[in-house]
């Protein structure tokens, strides 16, 4: 069915459909690893410190942490604390662009239809302000940026190529952009994304199709807060690694009620324990999978 259309997708370098055969990915991180553990919604330096201390106690390597509250909602002092913790534990840190539709004066995003704007930017002034936020991120030594707008991603990549931003800045596209198909992922990769987070409820055949379309790491949720579905799919983690490598398994924020809220030290400890469960499942059911060690050279470790 739809043979001509599928054949043309193949010519574009896209899969012909979702891959129900669940092929094993032969792609890897630069260090040869299949997966890394990523903990999102670490929205205070207090939560970050507690997360890393508890993970160390549990013997779990956290490879990447995402702050999602918004860079411009943190003082310089706290941003420097984030950077110091990340440098000490040799963990990749993504600080998020602060300006976004939900913080803007938009009434559109409050409407039933307008909510679909997500965290994207309204107007050129917001693009300029978002760039200033990324410059602030770079100035404190952070090299990972969580991006919510495709146009901003393109501009940031052009700035990186032109030397206006450090050449080792990494741009991660958020799930809040709402992308979930191979064509969109191919576009985002071409725009300069270093990793891409699909919408949170992708099935295994869908994840396999995403992997077939792009080479950059996929960032896939294994659990989620009630505010965005509340699902916990830790038993699928081994298969996510097998078909999606290289992949960041995003875990931990099922312990809070929603995204973008401030998180506490206790939240950080609870997230570490959730990460330990995910790691156990991968090691139990896909023991040949390799996790990256802390501080591998390709990671966006703060400087």
C-alpha positions in Angstrom: 0.0 0.0 0.0 1.2 3.6 -0.9 4.1 2.0 -2.7 5.0 5.1 -4.9 5.0 7.4 -1.9 7.1 5.0 0.2 9.6 4.6 -2.7 10.0 8.4 -2.8 10.6 8.6 0.9 13.4 6.1 0.5 15.0 8.4 -2.1 15.0 11.2 0.4 16.9 9.0 2.9 13.8 8.4 5.0 12.4 5.1 6.2 9.4 3.9 4.1 7.3 3.7 7.3 7.5 3.0 11.0 9.9 0.1 11.5 7.8 -2.7 13.0 10.7 -5.1 12.5 12.6 -3.2 15.2 16.0 -3.4 13.6 19.0 -3.2 16.0 20.8 0.1 15.5 24.5 -0.1 14.7 25.1 3.6 15.4 27.0 4.6 18.5 28.2 7.6 20.5 31.8 8.7 19.6 33.1 6.6 22.6 31.4 3.5 21.3 28.6 3.5 23.9 25.0 2.7 23.2 23.3 4.9 25.7 23.7 7.6 28.3 21.4 8.5 31.3 19.9 12.0 31.2 17.9 13.6 34.1 15.6 16.5 33.1 13.9 19.1 35.2 16.8 19.7 37.5 15.6 23.3 38.2 17.7 24.3 41.1 21.4 23.8 41.9 20.2 22.3 45.2 18.4 19.5 43.3 21.4 19.1 41.0 23.8 18.6 43.9 21.5 16.1 45.7 20.9 14.2 42.5 24.6 13.7 41.9 25.4 12.8 45.5 22.6 10.2 45.6 23.6 8.8 42.2 27.2 8.4 43.4 25.9 6.6 46.5 23.9 4.2 44.3 26.7 3.7 41.9 24.8 5.2 39.0 26.5 7.3 36.3 24.4 10.3 35.3 25.8 11.5 32.0 23.6 14.6 31.4 21.3 16.9 33.3 18.8 19.4 32.0 17.6 22.6 33.6 14.2 23.6 32.2 13.0 26.5 34.3 14.7 29.1 32.0 18.2 30.6 32.2 16.9 34.1 32.7 15.0 33.0 35.9 18.3 32.1 37.7 20.8 34.4 39.2 24.3 34.4 37.9 25.4 33.0 41.2 23.1 30.0 40.8 24.2 29.5 37.2 27.8 29.4 38.4 26.8 26.8 41.0 25.3 24.6 38.3 28.5 24.9 36.3 30.7 24.1 39.3 28.6 20.9 40.1 28.7 19.8 36.5 32.5 20.3 36.3 33.1 18.4 39.5 31.1 15.4 38.5 32.1 15.6 34.8 28.5 15.6 33.7 27.0 17.3 30.6 24.8 20.3 31.5 22.0 21.8 29.4 20.7 25.2 30.5 17.4 26.1 28.8 16.6 29.2 26.8 14.5 31.4 29.1 12.4 33.5 26.7 9.5 31.3 25.4 5.8 31.7 24.6 4.7 30.6 28.1 6.6 33.4 29.7 5.6 36.0 27.1 2.7 38.4 27.0 0.9 36.1 24.5 -2.8 35.5 25.1 -2.7 33.1 22.1 -0.9 30.4 24.0 -3.6 30.4 26.7 -6.3 29.6 24.2 -7.4 26.0 23.3 -5.8 26.3 19.9 -2.9 28.5 20.8 -1.5 26.1 23.4 0.1 24.4 20.4 2.6 27.2 20.1 4.5 25.3 22.8 7.6 27.1 24.1 8.4 28.7 20.7 9.2 32.4 20.3 6.9 35.3 19.2 8.5 38.1 17.2 12.0 39.0 16.3 12.7 40.8 19.6 12.2 37.4 21.4 14.7 35.8 19.0 17.2 38.6 20.0 16.5 38.1 23.7 16.8 34.4 23.4 20.2 34.8 21.7 21.2 37.0 24.6 20.2 34.2 27.0 22.4 31.8 25.1 25.3 34.2 25.3 24.7 34.4 29.1 24.8 30.6 29.2 28.1 30.6 27.3 29.6 33.3 29.5 29.2 31.2 32.7 31.0 28.3 31.0 28.1 26.1 30.1 28.3 24.5 26.7 24.9 22.8 26.4 21.7 24.7 25.4 18.2 23.4 25.5 16.3 25.0 22.5 12.6 25.2 22.0 12.3 27.0 18.6 13.4 25.7 15.2 14.2 29.2 13.9 16.3 30.0 16.9 18.2 26.7 16.4 19.1 27.8 12.8 20.3 31.2 14.0 22.4 29.7 16.8 24.0 27.2 14.5 24.9 30.1 12.1 26.4 32.0 15.0 28.3 28.9 16.1 29.7 28.5 12.5 30.6 32.2 12.4 32.5 32.1 15.7 29.9 34.3 17.5 29.3 31.4 19.9 31.8 28.8 21.0 32.4 26.1 18.4 31.8 23.4 21.1 28.3 24.6 22.0 25.8 21.7 21.8 22.1 22.4 20.9 19.5 20.0 22.2 16.0 20.3 20.7 13.3 19.9 23.4 10.3 17.6 23.4 8.2 20.8 23.8 8.9 21.6 20.1 6.5 18.7 19.4 8.4 16.8 16.8 7.8 13.1 16.3 8.5 12.0 12.7 11.6 11.2 10.7 11.2 14.1 8.2 11.1 16.6 11.0 14.1 15.0 12.7 16.1 15.1 9.4 15.3 18.9 9.1 16.3 19.5 12.7 19.6 17.7 12.2 20.2 19.8 9.1 19.5 23.0 11.2 22.3 22.1 13.6 20.8 20.0 16.3 23.3 17.9 18.3 20.5 15.8 19.8 16.8 15.7 19.4 14.0 14.9 21.9 10.9 13.5 20.3 7.4 13.9 21.8 7.2 11.6 24.8 4.9 8.9 23.7 6.7 7.4 20.7 6.3 3.7 20.2 9.3 1.4 19.6 8.6 1.2 15.8 8.4 5.0 15.6 11.7 5.4 17.6 13.3 2.9 15.2 12.2 5.0 12.2 13.6 8.1 13.8 16.9 6.4 14.3 17.0 5.3 10.6 16.6 8.9 9.5 19.3 10.7 11.5 22.7 10.2 13.0 22.5 12.5 16.0 21.6 11.0 19.4 17.9 10.6 20.3 16.7 11.8 23.7 13.8 9.6 24.7 11.8 9.6 28.0 11.5 6.4 29.9 9.2 8.1 32.5 7.2 11.3 32.7 5.3 13.5 35.2 1.5 13.5 35.3 1.6 16.9 33.6 2.7 15.4 30.3 1.2 11.9 30.4 2.5 10.3 33.6 3.7 7.1 31.8 6.5 5.0 33.2 8.0 2.6 30.6 11.2 1.3 32.2 10.7 -2.2 30.9 11.0 -0.8 27.4 14.3 0.9 28.2 16.4 -2.0 26.9 14.6 -2.1 23.6 14.8 1.7 23.3 18.5 1.3 23.6 18.7 -1.5 21.1 16.7 0.2 18.3 17.6 3.8 19.2 21.3 3.9 19.9 23.0 6.3 20.4 20.3 7.3 22.8 19.9 9.4 26.0 17.5 7.6 28.3 15.6 10.5 30.0 14.5 9.5 33.4 13.5 10.9 36.8 10.9 13.6 36.3 8.1 11.1 37.0 8.7 12.0 40.7 7.4 15.6 40.1 4.0 16.8 39.0 5.0 18.7 35.8 7.7 20.3 33.7 9.2 23.7 34.3 8.7 23.7 38.1 11.3 24.4 40.7 12.8 21.2 42.1 14.1 20.4 45.6 16.9 18.4 47.0 14.5 15.6 47.8 13.3 15.6 44.2 16.9 15.2 43.1 17.4 12.2 45.3 14.2 10.6 44.1 15.3 11.2 40.5 18.6 9.4 41.2 16.7 6.4 42.4 14.5 6.4 39.3 17.7 6.5 37.2 19.0 3.5 39.1 15.9 1.5 38.2 16.3 2.3 34.5 20.0 1.3 34.6 19.0 -1.9 36.3 16.5 -2.8 33.5 19.0 -2.1 30.7 21.7 -4.2 32.4 19.3 -7.0 33.2 17.7 -7.3 29.7 20.3 -5.9 27.3 23.6 -6.6 29.1 25.7 -6.1 26.0 24.6 -2.4 25.9 27.4 0.0 27.0 26.8 3.2 28.9 29.2 6.1 28.5 31.5 6.9 31.4 31.5 10.3 33.0 33.2 13.1 31.1 33.8 11.5 27.7 35.5 14.0 25.3 32.4 14.6 23.1 30.2 15.7 25.9 29.3 19.4 26.5 31.0 19.5 29.9 31.1 23.1 31.2 34.4 24.9 30.9 
